[in-house]
Amino acid sequence: MVCSQLEEKIRGVQERLEAAEHKLSASQQQARTLPSVEAQLQQRMEALSEAEQRHGSIEERIQSLEDKVQEKDAELQRVCSVWFCLTSYVYYNYVVHGMLNASG
């Protein structure tokens, strides 16, 4: 009877030992792959940083283009104002001089 109890305890200890060895093996495998995972993470972080920089430079480019559009719009408004003044002046002179010539 004592012998069977000892054998049962030994089996229990062996099972726990095997489970511990399995966990240790899995942990060692994870430890071996950790540098690879860290390298992949570093690459992803660098890619993200580059994407953020590109996004920032794209936003700056868009803002620059919007500023240029506003400048051109203001310039167009000035040109239209000058054109309107000139055409009004020419029309006024045509009417006045035309009427003066017609009446004379």
Residue frames relative to the residue before (quaternion, step in Angstrom):
aa qw qx qy qz dx dy dz
M 1.0000 0.0000 0.0000 0.0000 0.00 0.00 0.00
V 0.6527 0.5001 -0.3087 0.4782 3.57 0.93 -0.82
C 0.6305 0.5439 -0.3220 0.4504 3.52 1.04 -0.79
S 0.6754 0.4814 -0.3039 0.4688 3.62 0.88 -0.81
Q 0.6253 0.5175 -0.3466 0.4702 3.59 1.07 -0.64
L 0.6433 0.5116 -0.3216 0.4701 3.59 1.01 -0.78
E 0.6409 0.5196 -0.3217 0.4645 3.56 0.97 -0.85
E 0.6384 0.5233 -0.3183 0.4660 3.60 1.01 -0.81
K 0.6539 0.4980 -0.3096 0.4781 3.58 0.96 -0.83
I 0.6405 0.5259 -0.3276 0.4537 3.56 0.98 -0.85
R 0.6433 0.5126 -0.3232 0.4679 3.59 0.95 -0.86
G 0.6471 0.5245 -0.3129 0.4564 3.58 0.96 -0.86
V 0.6618 0.4903 -0.2976 0.4828 3.56 0.96 -0.90
Q 0.6453 0.5185 -0.3229 0.4588 3.61 0.98 -0.82
E 0.6414 0.5150 -0.3249 0.4666 3.59 0.99 -0.78
R 0.6569 0.4915 -0.3089 0.4812 3.58 0.95 -0.84
L 0.6302 0.5297 -0.3271 0.4640 3.58 1.05 -0.79
E 0.6579 0.5017 -0.3076 0.4700 3.60 0.92 -0.86
A 0.6435 0.5079 -0.3204 0.4746 3.57 0.99 -0.81
A 0.6534 0.5033 -0.3104 0.4726 3.60 0.97 -0.84
E 0.6444 0.5120 -0.3200 0.4692 3.60 0.99 -0.81
H 0.6323 0.5240 -0.3260 0.4682 3.59 1.03 -0.79
K 0.6551 0.4950 -0.3103 0.4791 3.60 0.94 -0.86
L 0.6385 0.5253 -0.3217 0.4613 3.58 1.00 -0.84
S 0.6482 0.5179 -0.3123 0.4626 3.58 0.94 -0.88
A 0.6556 0.5005 -0.3089 0.4736 3.57 0.95 -0.88
S 0.6541 0.5063 -0.3144 0.4659 3.60 0.96 -0.81
Q 0.6442 0.5102 -0.3244 0.4684 3.58 0.99 -0.78
Q 0.6272 0.5272 -0.3332 0.4666 3.59 1.03 -0.78
Q 0.6513 0.4993 -0.3153 0.4765 3.58 0.95 -0.85
A 0.6435 0.5237 -0.3236 0.4550 3.59 0.97 -0.81
R 0.6512 0.5098 -0.3204 0.4619 3.61 1.04 -0.73
T 0.7133 0.4383 -0.2643 0.4788 3.61 1.02 -0.72
L 0.4660 0.7109 -0.4329 0.3000 3.60 1.21 -0.29
P 0.6569 0.4897 -0.3511 0.4533 3.68 0.79 -0.76
S 0.6331 0.5222 -0.3347 0.4632 3.59 1.02 -0.72
V 0.6512 0.5040 -0.3077 0.4767 3.57 0.97 -0.87
E 0.6470 0.5123 -0.3200 0.4653 3.58 0.98 -0.83
A 0.6418 0.5152 -0.3253 0.4657 3.60 1.00 -0.80
Q 0.6480 0.5059 -0.3194 0.4713 3.58 0.96 -0.83
L 0.6417 0.5198 -0.3178 0.4660 3.56 0.97 -0.83
Q 0.6419 0.5182 -0.3204 0.4657 3.58 0.97 -0.84
Q 0.6480 0.5108 -0.3205 0.4653 3.60 0.96 -0.85
R 0.6601 0.5027 -0.3093 0.4646 3.58 0.94 -0.84
M 0.6413 0.5137 -0.3280 0.4661 3.58 1.00 -0.79
E 0.6489 0.5052 -0.3201 0.4702 3.60 0.99 -0.79
A 0.6427 0.5131 -0.3219 0.4691 3.58 0.97 -0.82
L 0.6427 0.5146 -0.3179 0.4702 3.58 1.00 -0.80
S 0.6432 0.5209 -0.3169 0.4631 3.56 0.97 -0.85
E 0.6537 0.5007 -0.3113 0.4744 3.59 0.97 -0.85
A 0.6438 0.5140 -0.3251 0.4643 3.59 0.98 -0.81
E 0.6422 0.5116 -0.3268 0.4680 3.59 0.99 -0.79
Q 0.6439 0.5111 -0.3259 0.4669 3.59 1.01 -0.78
R 0.6484 0.5027 -0.3229 0.4718 3.59 0.95 -0.85
H 0.6360 0.5288 -0.3277 0.4565 3.56 0.98 -0.86
G 0.6498 0.5139 -0.3085 0.4674 3.56 0.99 -0.85
S 0.6866 0.4664 -0.2978 0.4716 3.58 0.88 -0.87
I 0.6073 0.5307 -0.3580 0.4705 3.60 1.11 -0.58
E 0.6439 0.5104 -0.3259 0.4677 3.58 0.96 -0.83
E 0.6376 0.5163 -0.3264 0.4694 3.58 1.01 -0.80
R 0.6482 0.5161 -0.3141 0.4636 3.59 0.98 -0.84
I 0.6386 0.5150 -0.3232 0.4717 3.59 0.97 -0.84
Q 0.6560 0.5050 -0.3156 0.4637 3.58 0.92 -0.89
S 0.6370 0.5265 -0.3229 0.4612 3.57 1.00 -0.82
L 0.6662 0.4916 -0.3007 0.4734 3.59 0.95 -0.87
E 0.6355 0.5154 -0.3347 0.4675 3.60 1.01 -0.76
D 0.6283 0.5247 -0.3336 0.4677 3.59 1.03 -0.76
K 0.6572 0.5046 -0.3134 0.4640 3.58 0.96 -0.85
V 0.6233 0.5299 -0.3405 0.4635 3.59 1.02 -0.78
Q 0.6559 0.5031 -0.3140 0.4670 3.59 0.95 -0.84
E 0.6370 0.5186 -0.3301 0.4651 3.59 1.01 -0.79
K 0.6734 0.4871 -0.2960 0.4709 3.58 0.92 -0.90
D 0.6202 0.5359 -0.3406 0.4606 3.58 1.05 -0.72
A 0.6536 0.4985 -0.3114 0.4768 3.58 0.96 -0.86
E 0.6438 0.5123 -0.3185 0.4708 3.57 1.01 -0.82
L 0.6364 0.5193 -0.3218 0.4709 3.58 1.00 -0.80
Q 0.6303 0.5258 -0.3321 0.4647 3.59 0.98 -0.77
R 0.6496 0.5050 -0.3183 0.4709 3.60 0.98 -0.82
V 0.6561 0.5087 -0.3128 0.4615 3.57 0.94 -0.91
C 0.6514 0.5073 -0.3204 0.4643 3.59 0.95 -0.83
S 0.6370 0.5207 -0.3320 0.4615 3.58 0.98 -0.77
V 0.6580 0.4905 -0.3074 0.4816 3.58 0.93 -0.89
W 0.6482 0.5178 -0.3204 0.4571 3.60 0.91 -0.87
F 0.6450 0.5148 -0.3197 0.4655 3.57 0.96 -0.86
C 0.6564 0.5044 -0.3138 0.4650 3.58 0.92 -0.88
L 0.6723 0.4960 -0.3042 0.4577 3.58 0.90 -0.87
T 0.6764 0.4733 -0.3115 0.4706 3.58 0.86 -0.86
S 0.6212 0.5250 -0.3462 0.4676 3.58 1.05 -0.68
Y 0.6471 0.5160 -0.3135 0.4656 3.58 0.97 -0.85
V 0.6652 0.4899 -0.3065 0.4728 3.57 0.90 -0.93
Y 0.6531 0.5084 -0.3151 0.4644 3.59 0.90 -0.87
Y 0.6423 0.5206 -0.3165 0.4651 3.58 0.94 -0.92
N 0.6799 0.4810 -0.2932 0.4695 3.59 0.84 -0.92
Y 0.6301 0.5310 -0.3345 0.4574 3.56 1.00 -0.76
V 0.6776 0.4845 -0.2924 0.4697 3.54 0.92 -0.97
V 0.6902 0.4770 -0.2902 0.4604 3.57 0.80 -1.01
H 0.7114 0.4378 -0.2627 0.4829 3.58 0.78 -0.98
G 0.6205 0.5337 -0.3387 0.4641 3.55 1.05 -0.66
M 0.6799 0.4700 -0.2914 0.4816 3.55 0.95 -0.81
L 0.6349 0.5185 -0.3381 0.4624 3.54 1.05 -0.76
N 0.6664 0.4896 -0.2980 0.4768 3.58 0.95 -0.86
A 0.6562 0.5124 -0.3195 0.4525 3.58 1.01 -0.81
S 0.7085 0.4458 -0.2747 0.4731 3.57 0.99 -0.74
G 0.7011 0.5067 -0.2651 0.4260 3.58 1.12 -0.42
